[in-house]
């Protein structure tokens, strides 16, 4: 998960994502910066993490 305003990191994560051959999902949180500290962004991250755990564990 990457903040939508963290443009340099988005590019680096996209490059790494493209190299992975496992099940993967790149999630960009709109309006968030690097630390995902804006209001309600941590809730979005927690929801996405919960979905992942429910699907893969």
C-alpha positions as CSV (number, residue, x, y, z in Angstrom):
1,X,0.0,0.0,0.0
2,X,1.3,3.3,-1.0
3,X,0.1,6.9,-0.5
4,X,-1.1,8.5,-3.7
5,X,0.9,11.6,-3.1
6,X,4.2,9.6,-2.7
7,X,5.0,9.6,-6.4
8,X,8.7,8.5,-6.2
9,X,7.8,5.5,-4.1
10,X,4.9,4.6,-6.4
11,X,7.4,4.2,-9.2
12,X,9.8,2.1,-7.2
13,X,7.0,-0.1,-5.9
14,X,5.6,-0.6,-9.4
15,X,9.0,-1.7,-10.6
16,X,9.2,-4.2,-7.8
17,X,5.6,-5.4,-8.3
18,X,6.4,-6.1,-12.0
19,X,9.2,-8.4,-11.0
20,X,7.2,-10.5,-8.5
21,X,5.8,-13.7,-9.8
22,X,3.5,-14.5,-6.8
23,X,0.0,-13.4,-6.0
24,X,0.2,-9.7,-5.6
25,X,-1.8,-6.5,-5.4
26,X,-0.5,-2.9,-5.5
27,X,-2.8,-0.6,-3.6
28,X,-2.5,3.2,-3.9
29,X,-4.4,5.1,-1.2
30,X,-5.7,8.3,-2.8
31,X,-4.7,11.5,-1.0
32,X,-2.2,9.9,1.3
33,X,1.4,10.7,1.7
34,X,4.4,8.4,2.6
35,X,3.4,7.7,6.2
36,X,-0.3,7.4,5.5
37,X,-1.0,9.7,8.4
38,X,-3.8,11.7,6.9
39,X,-7.3,11.4,8.5
40,X,-9.0,8.0,7.7
41,X,-6.0,6.6,5.7
42,X,-5.0,4.1,8.4
43,X,-8.6,2.8,8.4
44,X,-8.3,2.2,4.6
45,X,-5.0,0.4,5.1
46,X,-6.5,-1.7,7.9
47,X,-9.5,-2.7,5.7
48,X,-7.2,-3.7,2.8
49,X,-5.0,-5.7,5.2
50,X,-8.1,-7.5,6.6
51,X,-9.3,-8.4,3.1
52,X,-5.9,-9.9,2.3
53,X,-5.8,-11.9,5.5
54,X,-9.3,-13.2,5.0
55,X,-8.5,-14.3,1.4
56,X,-5.0,-15.8,2.0
57,X,-5.0,-17.1,5.6
